[in-house]
Amino acid sequence: MIIRKDPSGGLVLIGQTDHSRFVGQLAAHWGNGNFETLKPYDSVVRAATFHDYGWLRYETSPLVAPQSGEPYAFLQVPMTDTQLGSYQWALDWMADIDPYSGLIVSMHRTGLWKGRYQTIKHPAGRYNLTTLSPEVQAFVARNEAWQERQRASLDAKGVWTNYRLMQVWDLLGLYFCCQDPYDDHIEPVPVSYAAGDDDGVRLTMKAVGPRRVAFDPYPFDVRPCRAQLSFKRVAQQAFDDVEAFRRAWFQAEVGLMDFELV
């Protein structure tokens, strides 16, 4: 869950599954004369749209930090066997629907503990996971072995380019979800499937309005590209206990942020 503190004293809450669907919108519109169209389109967009559904179980029973009473931000959630099991369930679920999509999502999940496999120069390290308990190490090893078998058995052409694009979209999703738009960039961003594994361009984002962002070079297939992000708002930042927070979470009205990408 992405937690944004509101100046009014409340919280804006964005589920990881909401972030995930937002990322899917960016992927669905990716590609134009400067950026090669995705292939295989369905599989890659499917992976982007559902890449964070390993958080679905957590969102049914979110937690608060016992010391502060504040809900955990996504990088602070305790990495229990239950959470790892939820990740594994989502990976298996996606692989059963579409093995290529499952491969991309699995690589994304393990890559978050491995520095995104050194595919991002900037913003390097932002939003990565750094604590590798023995249980996490076993999770990563088991899934990386599965990925290796999948890459050998599938027609996995372009898989590393699609993995790199998945990192770009995930970081763009977090750029929009975690705060108001600001000036930043991501690099390297692949422009074709023929390029090398480390080739790419610098993609800059410039805030030109409260929810309007200019991209250079422009990567989407429509001008402007519009995307929507679902969120919830609660009136306080800390809660007496987890039951009080869950009541507020379930009762909160749902809002929609509209972004225009130009």
Secondary structure, DSSP 8 states (H G I E B T S, - for coil): -EEEE-TTS-EEEE-HHHHHHHHHHHHHTB-SSSS---TTHHHHHHHHHTTTGGGHHHHHS--B-TTT--B--TTTS---HHHHHHHHHHHHHHHHH-HHHHHHHHHHHHHTTTGGGG---BTTTTT------HHHHHHHHHHHHHHHHHHHHS--TTHHHHHHHHHHHHHHHHHHHSSS--SEEEEEE---SSS-TT--EEEEEEEEETTEEEEES--BSSSSEEEEEEEEEES-S--SSHHHHHHHHHHS-EEEEEEEE-
